[in-house]
Amino acid sequence: MYKVSTLKRFVTHKGVKAATLLLAITLAACGGGSSGNPSSVTNSAATPSGASDASTPTPSANASFFDSIFLDGSGAGYYQFGANLRPGSSTPLATGRTRFFVTGESDLNFSRSIDIILGAYGSDLDYGYITAEGLFTSRNPNPSDIGTYSKIFQRLAQGYQLGMRGTSTALYEVTLTVQDVAGQPVSDVVRREEAVGNGLRSLLSSDGAIMPAGSQTYVQSGKVLVQHITFDETNSVTGPSSGSLEQMQASVGGTIQTLGGYRYLIGNGSQSVYVEYNGTLHDGWLYNAGDVRDAMPSGYNKIAADFLAAEEKKVGL
């Protein structure tokens, strides 16, 4: 089992120096919106071309834990925070949060409600997921794998299995550990947040306010079930060696391989990759079955998320 720190996926880093194969998936999302206006996103769009998805989730005796968090109207709520960052830094230009929820057992995917906290926050990015079955794309809120074309494969006793619509199996299994953070300083809570690019640490790392009664966080750990590559479709690699995988290989070394009909360059002893997509190169990350993604963004229940959003507003940008 290989432990994969996915922390790098949540740090904005536009542009990649050709001398390194370090992962640099850019999470400085573009777009905007009017401050204070939430937007709801239901995942009812058609399945991407070439994919089929006629299955429905099987009712599970394990749904009680899942529903106690995610079920709209009765669950405690599940929120993740995000930020648009200044290029090359961890300083937010805008911040927001996304609520993920389901309305019933038959839901194939999470619905989303996005709240703008500060500035003209734009949350969504286009991500590619390459498996042995091919390429699957999804428009996701930063920094999450839950998006337009993600799919809940199974509700579990302490989490769920997530994949993409059109894939035959889930990509990874999420375990959620509930932590009671009531009475703790905000600074202590946000310092444990793994998504360093979502604005919480930057804005609230010195905040001594005390979290209110009922505040909970959800720590995520993801066990990879199927080998796959994730990459940011929106931003391509630039530089003198970015014309082709062969040019990049000549500059930095590594091995060119293929997965699902798509070529990628991987360095020796590393799982960061360059993916060839639509004639350009993109930064990506290779996950192998059995890997554990141990640096995923935290979730927050409604009580905690409301309080942290209010604290962000007090600090400002």
Phi and psi in degrees as GROMACS dihedral restraints (atoms count N, CA, C in turn):
[ dihedral_restraints ]
;  ai    aj    ak    al  type     phi  dphi    fc
    3     4     5     6     1  -109.2    20    10
    4     5     6     7     1   123.3    20    10
    6     7     8     9     1   -84.5    20    10
    7     8     9    10     1   123.4    20    10
    9    10    11    12     1  -111.9    20    10
   10    11    12    13     1   116.3    20    10
   12    13    14    15     1   -80.1    20    10
   13    14    15    16     1   113.0    20    10
   15    16    17    18     1   -90.1    20    10
   16    17    18    19     1    13.2    20    10
   18    19    20    21     1   -55.3    20    10
   19    20    21    22     1   -37.2    20    10
   21    22    23    24     1   -63.6    20    10
   22    23    24    25     1   -24.0    20    10
   24    25    26    27     1   -68.0    20    10
   25    26    27    28     1   -18.4    20    10
   27    28    29    30     1  -110.8    20    10
   28    29    30    31     1    19.5    20    10
   30    31    32    33     1  -116.7    20    10
   31    32    33    34     1   123.6    20    10
   33    34    35    36     1   -68.6    20    10
   34    35    36    37     1   134.0    20    10
   36    37    38    39     1  -156.8    20    10
   37    38    39    40     1    86.6    20    10
   39    40    41    42     1   -77.2    20    10
   40    41    42    43     1   128.4    20    10
   42    43    44    45     1    89.3    20    10
   43    44    45    46     1   143.2    20    10
   45    46    47    48     1  -129.0    20    10
   46    47    48    49     1   129.6    20    10
   48    49    50    51     1   -72.6    20    10
   49    50    51    52     1   136.2    20    10
   51    52    53    54     1   -66.4    20    10
   52    53    54    55     1   -14.0    20    10
   54    55    56    57     1   -82.1    20    10
   55    56    57    58     1     0.9    20    10
   57    58    59    60     1  -139.6    20    10
   58    59    60    61     1   153.8    20    10
   60    61    62    63     1  -110.5    20    10
   61    62    63    64     1    23.1    20    10
   63    64    65    66     1   -66.9    20    10
   64    65    66    67     1   140.8    20    10
   66    67    68    69     1   -64.3    20    10
   67    68    69    70     1   136.3    20    10
   69    70    71    72     1  -145.2    20    10
   70    71    72    73     1    55.6    20    10
   72    73    74    75     1   -67.5    20    10
   73    74    75    76     1   122.1    20    10
   75    76    77    78     1   -80.3    20    10
   76    77    78    79     1   128.2    20    10
   78    79    80    81     1  -119.4    20    10
   79    80    81    82     1    21.5    20    10
   81    82    83    84     1   -86.2    20    10
   82    83    84    85     1    86.9    20    10
   84    85    86    87     1   -68.1    20    10
   85    86    87    88     1   151.9    20    10
   87    88    89    90     1  -100.6    20    10
   88    89    90    91     1   175.1    20    10
   90    91    92    93     1   103.0    20    10
   91    92    93    94     1   178.7    20    10
   93    94    95    96     1  -155.9    20    10
   94    95    96    97     1  -153.4    20    10
   96    97    98    99     1   164.9    20    10
   97    98    99   100     1   171.6    20    10
   99   100   101   102     1   -90.1    20    10
  100   101   102   103     1   130.7    20    10
  102   103   104   105     1   -58.6    20    10
  103   104   105   106     1   135.1    20    10
  105   106   107   108     1    88.5    20    10
  106   107   108   109     1    -6.5    20    10
  108   109   110   111     1  -101.2    20    10
  109   110   111   112     1   111.9    20    10
  111   112   113   114     1   -73.6    20    10
  112   113   114   115     1   151.2    20    10
  114   115   116   117     1  -125.0    20    10
  115   116   117   118     1   134.5    20    10
  117   118   119   120     1  -100.2    20    10
  118   119   120   121     1   140.8    20    10
  120   121   122   123     1  -126.3    20    10
  121   122   123   124     1   116.3    20    10
  123   124   125   126     1  -100.0    20    10
  124   125   126   127     1   142.0    20    10
  126   127   128   129     1   -94.2    20    10
  127   128   129   130     1    65.3    20    10
  129   130   131   132     1  -110.2    20    10
  130   131   132   133     1     7.9    20    10
  132   133   134   135     1   -65.6    20    10
  133   134   135   136     1   157.9    20    10
  135   136   137   138     1   -64.2    20    10
  136   137   138   139     1   151.8    20    10
  138   139   140   141     1   -65.3    20    10
  139   140   141   142     1   141.5    20    10
  141   142   143   144     1   -55.9    20    10
  142   143   144   145     1   153.4    20    10
  144   145   146   147     1   -54.4    20    10
  145   146   147   148     1   134.2    20    10
  147   148   149   150     1    89.7    20    10
  148   149   150   151     1    -8.6    20    10
  150   151   152   153     1  -107.1    20    10
  151   152   153   154     1   147.1    20    10
  153   154   155   156     1  -124.6    20    10
  154   155   156   157     1   147.5    20    10
  156   157   158   159     1  -156.4    20    10
  157   158   159   160     1    80.5    20    10
  159   160   161   162     1  -100.8    20    10
  160   161   162   163     1    -1.1    20    10
  162   163   164   165     1   -79.4    20    10
  163   164   165   166     1   159.0    20    10
  165   166   167   168     1  -127.4    20    10
  166   167   168   169     1   150.2    20    10
  168   169   170   171     1   -65.9    20    10
  169   170   171   172     1   146.0    20    10
  171   172   173   174     1   -84.9    20    10
  172   173   174   175     1   127.5    20    10
  174   175   176   177     1   -53.9    20    10
  175   176   177   178     1   137.8    20    10
  177   178   179   180     1  -127.1    20    10
  178   179   180   181     1   140.8    20    10
  180   181   182   183     1   -67.6    20    10
  181   182   183   184     1   -15.4    20    10
  183   184   185   186     1   -86.0    20    10
  184   185   186   187     1     1.9    20    10
  186   187   188   189     1   -68.3    20    10
  187   188   189   190     1   -16.0    20    10
  189   190   191   192     1   -62.3    20    10
  190   191   192   193     1   -42.3    20    10
  192   193   194   195     1   -65.1    20    10
  193   194   195   196     1   -47.4    20    10
  195   196   197   198     1   -57.9    20    10
  196   197   198   199     1   -49.1    20    10
  198   199   200   201     1   -66.6    20    10
  199   200   201   202     1   -30.8    20    10
  201   202   203   204     1   -64.9    20    10
  202   203   204   205     1   -17.6    20    10
  204   205   206   207     1  -104.3    20    10
  205   206   207   208     1   -50.2    20    10
  207   208   209   210     1   -98.3    20    10
  208   209   210   211     1   -17.8    20    10
  210   211   212   213     1   -68.8    20    10
  211   212   213   214     1   123.0    20    10
  213   214   215   216     1   -61.1    20    10
  214   215   216   217     1   130.9    20    10
  216   217   218   219     1    93.0    20    10
  217   218   219   220     1   -20.9    20    10
  219   220   221   222     1  -134.1    20    10
  220   221   222   223     1   -24.2    20    10
  222   223   224   225     1   -72.5    20    10
  223   224   225   226     1   164.1    20    10
  225   226   227   228     1   -70.9    20    10
  226   227   228   229     1   -17.1    20    10
  228   229   230   231     1    99.4    20    10
  229   230   231   232     1   148.7    20    10
  231   232   233   234     1  -139.3    20    10
  232   233   234   235     1   114.8    20    10
  234   235   236   237     1  -125.1    20    10
  235   236   237   238     1   143.7    20    10
  237   238   239   240     1  -124.3    20    10
  238   239   240   241     1   144.1    20    10
  240   241   242   243     1   -95.8    20    10
  241   242   243   244     1   152.4    20    10
  243   244   245   246     1  -143.8    20    10
  244   245   246   247     1   167.4    20    10
  246   247   248   249     1  -152.7    20    10
  247   248   249   250     1   150.5    20    10
  249   250   251   252     1   -98.2    20    10
  250   251   252   253     1   124.9    20    10
  252   253   254   255     1  -104.8    20    10
  253   254   255   256     1   154.5    20    10
  255   256   257   258     1   -66.0    20    10
  256   257   258   259     1   138.8    20    10
  258   259   260   261     1   -53.3    20    10
  259   260   261   262     1   129.2    20    10
  261   262   263   264     1    76.1    20    10
  262   263   264   265     1    13.1    20    10
  264   265   266   267     1  -143.0    20    10
  265   266   267   268     1   174.6    20    10
  267   268   269   270     1  -105.3    20    10
  268   269   270   271     1    16.1    20    10
  270   271   272   273     1   -85.6    20    10
  271   272   273   274     1   124.0    20    10
  273   274   275   276     1   -72.7    20    10
  274   275   276   277     1   140.2    20    10
  276   277   278   279     1   -93.2    20    10
  277   278   279   280     1   -26.9    20    10
  279   280   281   282     1  -161.1    20    10
  280   281   282   283     1   154.8    20    10
  282   283   284   285     1  -137.1    20    10
  283   284   285   286     1   159.6    20    10
  285   286   287   288     1  -163.2    20    10
  286   287   288   289     1  -176.9    20    10
  288   289   290   291     1  -144.8    20    10
  289   290   291   292     1   154.7    20    10
  291   292   293   294     1  -124.0    20    10
  292   293   294   295     1   129.0    20    10
  294   295   296   297     1   -95.5    20    10
  295   296   297   298     1   130.3    20    10
  297   298   299   300     1  -107.6    20    10
  298   299   300   301     1   132.7    20    10
  300   301   302   303     1  -155.0    20    10
  301   302   303   304     1   163.0    20    10
  303   304   305   306     1  -124.8    20    10
  304   305   306   307     1   157.3    20    10
  306   307   308   309     1  -105.0    20    10
  307   308   309   310     1    -7.9    20    10
  309   310   311   312     1   179.0    20    10
  310   311   312   313     1   175.7    20    10
  312   313   314   315     1   -63.7    20    10
  313   314   315   316     1   -25.7    20    10
  315   316   317   318     1   -81.9    20    10
  316   317   318   319     1    -6.4    20    10
  318   319   320   321     1   -64.0    20    10
  319   320   321   322     1   127.9    20    10
  321   322   323   324     1   -83.5    20    10
  322   323   324   325     1   -17.2    20    10
  324   325   326   327     1  -150.4    20    10
  325   326   327   328     1   166.5    20    10
  327   328   329   330     1   -78.0    20    10
  328   329   330   331     1   142.8    20    10
  330   331   332   333     1   -91.7    20    10
  331   332   333   334     1   163.3    20    10
  333   334   335   336     1  -132.8    20    10
  334   335   336   337     1   143.2    20    10
  336   337   338   339     1  -129.6    20    10
  337   338   339   340     1   121.7    20    10
  339   340   341   342     1  -108.3    20    10
  340   341   342   343     1   127.3    20    10
  342   343   344   345     1  -111.3    20    10
  343   344   345   346     1   131.6    20    10
  345   346   347   348     1   -86.0    20    10
  346   347   348   349     1   129.5    20    10
  348   349   350   351     1  -100.7    20    10
  349   350   351   352     1   -55.1    20    10
  351   352   353   354     1  -134.3    20    10
  352   353   354   355     1   138.2    20    10
  354   355   356   357     1    71.8    20    10
  355   356   357   358     1  -165.6    20    10
  357   358   359   360     1   -96.4    20    10
  358   359   360   361     1    73.7    20    10
  360   361   362   363     1   -72.1    20    10
  361   362   363   364     1   128.4    20    10
  363   364   365   366     1  -124.5    20    10
  364   365   366   367     1   122.1    20    10
  366   367   368   369     1  -101.2    20    10
  367   368   369   370     1   -26.7    20    10
  369   370   371   372     1   -88.2    20    10
  370   371   372   373     1   144.1    20    10
  372   373   374   375     1  -133.8    20    10
  373   374   375   376     1   152.8    20    10
  375   376   377   378     1   -92.8    20    10
  376   377   378   379     1   120.9    20    10
  378   379   380   381     1  -115.5    20    10
  379   380   381   382     1   144.8    20    10
  381   382   383   384     1  -107.3    20    10
  382   383   384   385     1   142.2    20    10
  384   385   386   387     1  -126.8    20    10
  385   386   387   388     1   114.5    20    10
  387   388   389   390     1  -105.8    20    10
  388   389   390   391     1   124.8    20    10
  390   391   392   393     1  -124.0    20    10
  391   392   393   394     1  -178.1    20    10
  393   394   395   396     1   -62.4    20    10
  394   395   396   397     1   -18.4    20    10
  396   397   398   399     1   -86.8    20    10
  397   398   399   400     1    -8.8    20    10
  399   400   401   402     1   126.5    20    10
  400   401   402   403     1  -160.0    20    10
  402   403   404   405     1  -102.5    20    10
  403   404   405   406     1   134.2    20    10
  405   406   407   408     1  -129.1    20    10
  406   407   408   409     1   135.0    20    10
  408   409   410   411     1  -116.7    20    10
  409   410   411   412     1   153.9    20    10
  411   412   413   414     1  -152.8    20    10
  412   413   414   415     1   141.2    20    10
  414   415   416   417     1   -95.6    20    10
  415   416   417   418     1   111.9    20    10
  417   418   419   420     1  -115.5    20    10
  418   419   420   421     1   146.6    20    10
  420   421   422   423     1   -72.7    20    10
  421   422   423   424     1   137.7    20    10
  423   424   425   426     1   -73.1    20    10
  424   425   426   427     1   130.2    20    10
  426   427   428   429     1  -113.7    20    10
  427   428   429   430     1    82.0    20    10
  429   430   431   432     1  -137.8    20    10
  430   431   432   433     1   155.6    20    10
  432   433   434   435     1   -89.4    20    10
  433   434   435   436     1    -4.2    20    10
  435   436   437   438     1   -84.9    20    10
  436   437   438   439     1   115.8    20    10
  438   439   440   441     1  -150.7    20    10
  439   440   441   442     1  -158.6    20    10
  441   442   443   444     1   -58.8    20    10
  442   443   444   445     1   -39.1    20    10
  444   445   446   447     1  -116.1    20    10
  445   446   447   448     1    17.7    20    10
  447   448   449   450     1   -75.4    20    10
  448   449   450   451     1   168.0    20    10
  450   451   452   453     1  -149.3    20    10
  451   452   453   454     1   134.6    20    10
  453   454   455   456     1   -82.5    20    10
  454   455   456   457     1   115.4    20    10
  456   457   458   459     1   -87.2    20    10
  457   458   459   460     1   -33.9    20    10
  459   460   461   462     1  -160.5    20    10
  460   461   462   463     1   140.7    20    10
  462   463   464   465     1   -91.1    20    10
  463   464   465   466     1   134.6    20    10
  465   466   467   468     1  -117.4    20    10
  466   467   468   469     1   171.6    20    10
  468   469   470   471     1   -62.1    20    10
  469   470   471   472     1   -26.5    20    10
  471   472   473   474     1  -141.7    20    10
  472   473   474   475     1    36.7    20    10
  474   475   476   477     1   162.4    20    10
  475   476   477   478     1  -137.3    20    10
  477   478   479   480     1  -167.2    20    10
  478   479   480   481     1   163.9    20    10
  480   481   482   483     1  -104.6    20    10
  481   482   483   484     1   134.2    20    10
  483   484   485   486     1  -124.5    20    10
  484   485   486   487     1   139.3    20    10
  486   487   488   489     1  -145.7    20    10
  487   488   489   490     1  -159.1    20    10
  489   490   491   492     1  -114.7    20    10
  490   491   492   493     1   146.2    20    10
  492   493   494   495     1   -60.7    20    10
  493   494   495   496     1   128.6    20    10
  495   496   497   498     1   105.2    20    10
  496   497   498   499     1   -22.9    20    10
  498   499   500   501     1   -78.6    20    10
  499   500   501   502     1   148.2    20    10
  501   502   503   504     1   -79.2    20    10
  502   503   504   505     1   -23.3    20    10
  504   505   506   507     1  -136.7    20    10
  505   506   507   508     1   164.6    20    10
  507   508   509   510     1   -68.0    20    10
  508   509   510   511     1   151.8    20    10
  510   511   512   513     1   -83.2    20    10
  511   512   513   514     1   -38.5    20    10
  513   514   515   516     1  -155.6    20    10
  514   515   516   517     1   164.3    20    10
  516   517   518   519     1  -115.0    20    10
  517   518   519   520     1   122.8    20    10
  519   520   521   522     1   -96.9    20    10
  520   521   522   523     1   128.6    20    10
  522   523   524   525     1  -107.5    20    10
  523   524   525   526     1   129.1    20    10
  525   526   527   528     1  -107.0    20    10
  526   527   528   529     1   125.3    20    10
  528   529   530   531     1  -108.0    20    10
  529   530   531   532     1   117.5    20    10
  531   532   533   534     1   -82.0    20    10
  532   533   534   535     1   130.0    20    10
  534   535   536   537     1  -123.5    20    10
  535   536   537   538     1   129.8    20    10
  537   538   539   540     1   -82.9    20    10
  538   539   540   541     1   116.3    20    10
  540   541   542   543     1  -114.3    20    10
  541   542   543   544     1    12.2    20    10
  543   544   545   546     1   -59.6    20    10
  544   545   546   547     1   136.7    20    10
  546   547   548   549     1    84.6    20    10
  547   548   549   550     1    -3.6    20    10
  549   550   551   552     1   -92.8    20    10
  550   551   552   553     1   148.4    20    10
  552   553   554   555     1   -63.9    20    10
  553   554   555   556     1   144.3    20    10
  555   556   557   558     1   -54.1    20    10
  556   557   558   559     1   -40.5    20    10
  558   559   560   561     1   -59.1    20    10
  559   560   561   562     1   -39.5    20    10
  561   562   563   564     1   -67.1    20    10
  562   563   564   565     1   -38.5    20    10
  564   565   566   567     1   -67.4    20    10
  565   566   567   568     1   -47.8    20    10
  567   568   569   570     1   -74.2    20    10
  568   569   570   571     1   -23.0    20    10
  570   571   572   573     1   -68.5    20    10
  571   572   573   574     1   -19.5    20    10
  573   574   575   576     1   -88.7    20    10
  574   575   576   577     1    -3.9    20    10
  576   577   578   579     1   -70.2    20    10
  577   578   579   580     1   126.7    20    10
  579   580   581   582     1   -79.3    20    10
  580   581   582   583     1   -27.6    20    10
  582   583   584   585     1   -83.1    20    10
  583   584   585   586     1    84.9    20    10
  585   586   587   588     1   -66.4    20    10
  586   587   588   589     1   -15.9    20    10
  588   589   590   591     1   -94.3    20    10
  589   590   591   592     1    12.7    20    10
  591   592   593   594     1   -96.7    20    10
  592   593   594   595     1     5.6    20    10
  594   595   596   597     1    93.5    20    10
  595   596   597   598     1   -19.0    20    10
  597   598   599   600     1   -65.6    20    10
  598   599   600   601     1   -50.2    20    10
  600   601   602   603     1   -63.8    20    10
  601   602   603   604     1   -42.8    20    10
  603   604   605   606     1   -61.4    20    10
  604   605   606   607     1   -40.8    20    10
  606   607   608   609     1   -91.2    20    10
  607   608   609   610     1   -31.7    20    10
  609   610   611   612     1  -120.9    20    10
  610   611   612   613     1    11.7    20    10
  612   613   614   615     1   -67.7    20    10
  613   614   615   616     1   -14.5    20    10
  615   616   617   618     1  -113.2    20    10
  616   617   618   619     1    10.9    20    10
  618   619   620   621     1   -80.2    20    10
  619   620   621   622     1   116.8    20    10
  621   622   623   624     1   -92.1    20    10
  622   623   624   625     1     5.4    20    10
  624   625   626   627     1   -61.8    20    10
  625   626   627   628     1   150.5    20    10
  627   628   629   630     1   -97.3    20    10
  628   629   630   631     1   130.1    20    10
  630   631   632   633     1   -62.7    20    10
  631   632   633   634     1   137.4    20    10
  633   634   635   636     1   -74.4    20    10
  634   635   636   637     1   167.1    20    10
  636   637   638   639     1   -57.8    20    10
  637   638   639   640     1   139.1    20    10
  639   640   641   642     1    90.3    20    10
  640   641   642   643     1    -2.0    20    10
  642   643   644   645     1   -71.8    20    10
  643   644   645   646     1   131.8    20    10
  645   646   647   648     1  -136.6    20    10
  646   647   648   649     1   148.4    20    10
  648   649   650   651     1  -118.4    20    10
  649   650   651   652     1   157.5    20    10
  651   652   653   654     1  -121.0    20    10
  652   653   654   655     1   110.4    20    10
  654   655   656   657     1   -86.3    20    10
  655   656   657   658     1   127.0    20    10
  657   658   659   660     1   -98.0    20    10
  658   659   660   661     1   142.0    20    10
  660   661   662   663     1  -137.2    20    10
  661   662   663   664     1   132.7    20    10
  663   664   665   666     1  -117.8    20    10
  664   665   666   667     1   119.3    20    10
  666   667   668   669     1   -91.4    20    10
  667   668   669   670     1   122.2    20    10
  669   670   671   672     1   -74.4    20    10
  670   671   672   673     1   128.0    20    10
  672   673   674   675     1   -99.8    20    10
  673   674   675   676     1   -31.2    20    10
  675   676   677   678     1  -135.3    20    10
  676   677   678   679     1   136.4    20    10
  678   679   680   681     1   -58.4    20    10
  679   680   681   682     1   132.1    20    10
  681   682   683   684     1  -159.8    20    10
  682   683   684   685     1   160.6    20    10
  684   685   686   687     1  -116.5    20    10
  685   686   687   688     1   135.7    20    10
  687   688   689   690     1  -112.7    20    10
  688   689   690   691     1   144.7    20    10
  690   691   692   693     1  -155.5    20    10
  691   692   693   694     1   156.1    20    10
  693   694   695   696     1   -85.4    20    10
  694   695   696   697     1   112.7    20    10
  696   697   698   699     1   -70.6    20    10
  697   698   699   700     1   -26.6    20    10
  699   700   701   702     1   -71.2    20    10
  700   701   702   703     1   -39.0    20    10
  702   703   704   705     1  -114.3    20    10
  703   704   705   706     1   124.2    20    10
  705   706   707   708     1  -100.9    20    10
  706   707   708   709     1   157.7    20    10
  708   709   710   711     1   -72.3    20    10
  709   710   711   712     1   137.8    20    10
  711   712   713   714     1  -118.1    20    10
  712   713   714   715     1   160.2    20    10
  714   715   716   717     1   132.0    20    10
  715   716   717   718     1   170.4    20    10
  717   718   719   720     1   -64.9    20    10
  718   719   720   721     1   -20.1    20    10
  720   721   722   723     1  -105.3    20    10
  721   722   723   724     1    11.5    20    10
  723   724   725   726     1   -93.9    20    10
  724   725   726   727     1     8.6    20    10
  726   727   728   729     1   -70.3    20    10
  727   728   729   730     1   -35.2    20    10
  729   730   731   732     1  -156.6    20    10
  730   731   732   733     1   165.8    20    10
  732   733   734   735     1   -62.3    20    10
  733   734   735   736     1   -36.4    20    10
  735   736   737   738     1   -63.7    20    10
  736   737   738   739     1   -40.8    20    10
  738   739   740   741     1   -65.3    20    10
  739   740   741   742     1   -42.4    20    10
  741   742   743   744     1   -65.6    20    10
  742   743   744   745     1   -40.7    20    10
  744   745   746   747     1   -61.4    20    10
  745   746   747   748     1   -41.2    20    10
  747   748   749   750     1   -63.0    20    10
  748   749   750   751     1   -28.2    20    10
  750   751   752   753     1   -86.3    20    10
  751   752   753   754     1   -41.0    20    10
  753   754   755   756     1  -118.5    20    10
  754   755   756   757     1    -7.1    20    10
  756   757   758   759     1    84.9    20    10
  757   758   759   760     1  -159.5    20    10
  759   760   761   762     1    94.6    20    10
  760   761   762   763     1  -176.7    20    10
  762   763   764   765     1  -125.9    20    10
  763   764   765   766     1   134.5    20    10
  765   766   767   768     1   -87.8    20    10
  766   767   768   769     1   125.4    20    10
  768   769   770   771     1  -131.0    20    10
  769   770   771   772     1   175.8    20    10
  771   772   773   774     1  -131.9    20    10
  772   773   774   775     1   138.9    20    10
  774   775   776   777     1  -140.1    20    10
  775   776   777   778     1   125.0    20    10
  777   778   779   780     1    60.6    20    10
  778   779   780   781     1    25.6    20    10
  780   781   782   783     1    87.8    20    10
  781   782   783   784     1     4.6    20    10
  783   784   785   786     1  -117.3    20    10
  784   785   786   787     1   136.5    20    10
  786   787   788   789     1   -88.6    20    10
  787   788   789   790     1   147.2    20    10
  789   790   791   792     1  -148.2    20    10
  790   791   792   793     1   156.0    20    10
  792   793   794   795     1  -110.6    20    10
  793   794   795   796     1   125.4    20    10
  795   796   797   798     1  -124.3    20    10
  796   797   798   799     1   139.1    20    10
  798   799   800   801     1   -82.3    20    10
  799   800   801   802     1   162.0    20    10
  801   802   803   804     1   -70.5    20    10
  802   803   804   805     1   126.4    20    10
  804   805   806   807     1    74.0    20    10
  805   806   807   808     1    13.1    20    10
  807   808   809   810     1  -129.0    20    10
  808   809   810   811     1   155.7    20    10
  810   811   812   813     1  -112.4    20    10
  811   812   813   814     1     4.7    20    10
  813   814   815   816     1   -78.6    20    10
  814   815   816   817     1   141.0    20    10
  816   817   818   819     1  -138.1    20    10
  817   818   819   820     1   163.4    20    10
  819   820   821   822     1  -108.8    20    10
  820   821   822   823     1   129.5    20    10
  822   823   824   825     1  -107.3    20    10
  823   824   825   826     1   135.1    20    10
  825   826   827   828     1   -90.0    20    10
  826   827   828   829     1   118.1    20    10
  828   829   830   831     1  -148.0    20    10
  829   830   831   832     1   123.0    20    10
  831   832   833   834     1    52.9    20    10
  832   833   834   835     1    38.8    20    10
  834   835   836   837     1    80.7    20    10
  835   836   837   838     1     4.0    20    10
  837   838   839   840     1  -130.8    20    10
  838   839   840   841     1   166.2    20    10
  840   841   842   843     1  -101.8    20    10
  841   842   843   844     1   141.6    20    10
  843   844   845   846     1  -132.4    20    10
  844   845   846   847     1   144.9    20    10
  846   847   848   849     1   -72.5    20    10
  847   848   849   850     1   138.5    20    10
  849   850   851   852     1  -148.6    20    10
  850   851   852   853     1  -177.4    20    10
  852   853   854   855     1  -141.9    20    10
  853   854   855   856     1   132.6    20    10
  855   856   857   858     1   -96.2    20    10
  856   857   858   859     1   124.1    20    10
  858   859   860   861     1  -109.5    20    10
  859   860   861   862     1   132.4    20    10
  861   862   863   864     1  -106.1    20    10
  862   863   864   865     1   149.5    20    10
  864   865   866   867     1   -55.0    20    10
  865   866   867   868     1   131.2    20    10
  867   868   869   870     1    99.0    20    10
  868   869   870   871     1   -18.0    20    10
  870   871   872   873     1   -62.5    20    10
  871   872   873   874     1   153.6    20    10
  873   874   875   876     1  -118.7    20    10
  874   875   876   877     1   119.3    20    10
  876   877   878   879     1   -84.6    20    10
  877   878   879   880     1   101.0    20    10
  879   880   881   882     1  -103.9    20    10
  880   881   882   883     1    12.5    20    10
  882   883   884   885     1  -135.1    20    10
  883   884   885   886     1    67.8    20    10
  885   886   887   888     1  -104.9    20    10
  886   887   888   889     1   155.5    20    10
  888   889   890   891     1   -64.6    20    10
  889   890   891   892     1   145.6    20    10
  891   892   893   894     1   -76.5    20    10
  892   893   894   895     1   152.6    20    10
  894   895   896   897     1  -104.5    20    10
  895   896   897   898     1   160.0    20    10
  897   898   899   900     1  -136.1    20    10
  898   899   900   901     1   139.1    20    10
  900   901   902   903     1   -73.2    20    10
  901   902   903   904     1   173.7    20    10
  903   904   905   906     1   -60.7    20    10
  904   905   906   907     1   -40.5    20    10
  906   907   908   909     1   -61.3    20    10
  907   908   909   910     1   -48.6    20    10
  909   910   911   912     1   -67.2    20    10
  910   911   912   913     1   -41.9    20    10
  912   913   914   915     1   -65.5    20    10
  913   914   915   916     1   -40.6    20    10
  915   916   917   918     1   -61.9    20    10
  916   917   918   919     1   -41.7    20    10
  918   919   920   921     1   -67.4    20    10
  919   920   921   922     1   -43.9    20    10
  921   922   923   924     1   -66.6    20    10
  922   923   924   925     1   -36.8    20    10
  924   925   926   927     1   -63.8    20    10
  925   926   927   928     1   -40.6    20    10
  927   928   929   930     1   -64.8    20    10
  928   929   930   931     1   -38.1    20    10
  930   931   932   933     1   -66.4    20    10
  931   932   933   934     1   -38.9    20    10
  933   934   935   936     1   -60.3    20    10
  934   935   936   937     1   -43.0    20    10
  936   937   938   939     1   -62.1    20    10
  937   938   939   940     1   -35.8    20    10
  939   940   941   942     1   -65.4    20    10
  940   941   942   943     1   -40.5    20    10
  942   943   944   945     1   -72.3    20    10
  943   944   945   946     1   -45.5    20    10
  945   946   947   948     1    73.5    20    10
  946   947   948   949     1  -179.0    20    10
